[in-house]
Amino acid sequence: MVDIRDRSALRTLVGEVVAGLGHLTHRDLTPAFEQLGMPLVPEDAGSKRERIELSLSQVSAAELPKVARRVLETSRVYVRASIRYQIEDLLWEEEAPHEIPKKFRRELARALDLSELAQHHAPFMRLLDRLWISEEPGPLLGDLLNGRRPATLTDRIERHVFRNPGDWSTEVLFENLGVFEAGDARFARFLEGLVSADVLLDEDLQMATVGTINSRLRGAGLELRLTGNDGGYPLFTVVSTRLHGNRRPKNIIFASLVKPDIRFQSSLDNDIEIVGGNPDDILVYDREIPTEGLRWRDVHAWWQETRKFGSEVDARKDLYQRLLKSLPKNSDGQKNLFIAYHEILKPSVEVPALLPEVWLHWDHKTVQERGPEALLRSRMDFLLLLPHGQRVVLEVDGSQHYTRDRGRTPDTTKYAEMVAADRDLKLRGYEVFRFGHDELKDIDAARALLRQFLPDMFRRFRVSNY
């Protein structure tokens, strides 16, 4: 992931675009700043150019990507395609895209039939315009006088792909577009676009093309996976094959106040029952996890229905207090992380649900009874179930993770067990992020840390609506 301390290239490109706000009046600059998320600068602070430069200079490195995305979306300024592509590449690079080496791209191009990909002219060209075709140099004066102009890339595609089909192969087209040298994120989006219903318009052809692409792409540890639908047509996303074994959870046991007493109602169907004690001491989410991951809206709806709340607002407040109650009393760090997460993302129910104290392993015997065969790490501090089967664990490390005698003596055995458990999680498809307790020792520190971390994490895992 790109270090936010060095977003100078992005700042330069954004500056080149927002300079175009100079065509506005001084009065109109103020709402333009607001729309782009740029700090307001008074009308008497200088010329329009000086106000624009001063406003951009006050945008922090952490906030710069958000401003850049708004710049690409606004109609207040004109963004040349070549600049748009550069800004997009810098933003997408921060998502830590999966690497797709040139060898696999070329093998894939040789396997694809261009006549099938380009059978629908308008949607195919829209995809190329959106991702590849930037401005061509204008005609020279001599060409204008002679009634000629240089052939643009669009001209060549029209000639060799559509008017004279068979002139170009998919590999030649990719070469002309610059596909083999492009960033990994742009190439992945191109593949997703090629197999979309917007371009192929036929489900059988979509599935066949996905099969052809995956036969080559899996060599790079990736695949196009069905992740949703678009108007009834399948929707595909490039994901890591490492996630292939991540089935959708059937039972999520979390926010428990005591160790659950579990028995199987049906071992064939993996149906469980919590027995003994107060049933409200153990929470079990047993609904299907959507393709886009588990979001607060899903958990809120479950809580409201199962607890018979008439008001959605009352249900949300009650759930928040119940989850907060489950956090360990001796971990201010966990409590601050949970509170800060909700404060920062409070306006949206579309963001991922942060589930505390999630049971990873369960054994009816104690560790002492089980002995050397005991499972490591029975619970996770926090779990996020993100789009396409991605599972993210957030752990807050206090001194108890690597010391004994109440923090007075280093314990290398405890530390070794912790890193071994991390390895096990990662091999099973989880991503683990650890926070030192001192990073979250007070709520202000937690807010500052999460305001920087959460946007980067959500972009990394392609969480939408954030």
HELIX and SHEET records of a PDB file:
HELIX    1   1 SER A    8  VAL A   18  1                                  11    
HELIX    2   2 ALA A   19  HIS A   23  5                                   5    
HELIX    3   3 HIS A   26  LEU A   36  1                                  11    
HELIX    4   4 GLU A   43  ALA A   45  5                                   3    
HELIX    5   5 LYS A   48  SER A   57  1                                  10    
HELIX    6   6 LEU A   64  GLU A   73  1                                  10    
HELIX    7   7 ALA A   81  GLU A   93  1                                  13    
HELIX    8   8 LYS A  102  ALA A  111  1                                  10    
HELIX    9   9 LEU A  114  LEU A  117  1                                   4    
HELIX   10  10 HIS A  121  LEU A  131  1                                  11    
HELIX   11  11 LEU A  141  LEU A  145  1                                   5    
HELIX   12  12 LEU A  153  ILE A  157  1                                   5    
HELIX   13  13 GLU A  158  ARG A  163  3                                   6    
HELIX   14  14 THR A  170  LEU A  177  1                                   8    
HELIX   15  15 VAL A  179  GLU A  181  5                                   3    
HELIX   16  16 ASP A  184  LEU A  194  1                                  11    
HELIX   17  17 ALA A  197  LEU A  200  1                                   4    
HELIX   18  18 GLU A  203  LEU A  217  1                                  15    
HELIX   19  19 ARG A  218  ALA A  220  5                                   3    
HELIX   20  20 THR A  241  LEU A  243  5                                   3    
HELIX   21  21 PRO A  279  ASP A  281  5                                   3    
HELIX   22  22 TRP A  296  THR A  306  1                                  11    
HELIX   23  23 GLU A  312  LYS A  325  1                                  14    
HELIX   24  24 ASP A  332  LEU A  345  1                                  14    
HELIX   25  25 VAL A  367  ARG A  370  1                                   4    
HELIX   26  26 GLY A  371  GLU A  373  5                                   3    
HELIX   27  27 PRO A  387  GLY A  389  5                                   3    
HELIX   28  28 SER A  399  HIS A  401  5                                   3    
HELIX   29  29 THR A  412  LEU A  427  1                                  16    
HELIX   30  30 HIS A  437  LEU A  440  5                                   4    
HELIX   31  31 ILE A  443  ARG A  460  1                                  18    
SHEET    1   A 2 LEU A 222  ASP A 230  0                                        
SHEET    2   A 2 TYR A 233  SER A 240 -1                                        
SHEET    1   B 2 ILE A 252  PHE A 254  0                                        
SHEET    2   B 2 LEU A 283  TYR A 285 -1                                        
SHEET    1   C 2 ILE A 262  SER A 266  0                                        
SHEET    2   C 2 ASP A 271  ILE A 274 -1                                        
SHEET    1   D 4 LEU A 355  TRP A 359  0                                        
SHEET    2   D 4 ARG A 379  LEU A 386 -1                                        
SHEET    3   D 4 GLN A 390  ASP A 397 -1                                        
SHEET    4   D 4 TYR A 430  GLY A 436  1                                        
SHEET    1   E 2 THR A 403  ARG A 404  0                                        
SHEET    2   E 2 THR A 409  PRO A 410 -1                                        
END                                                                             
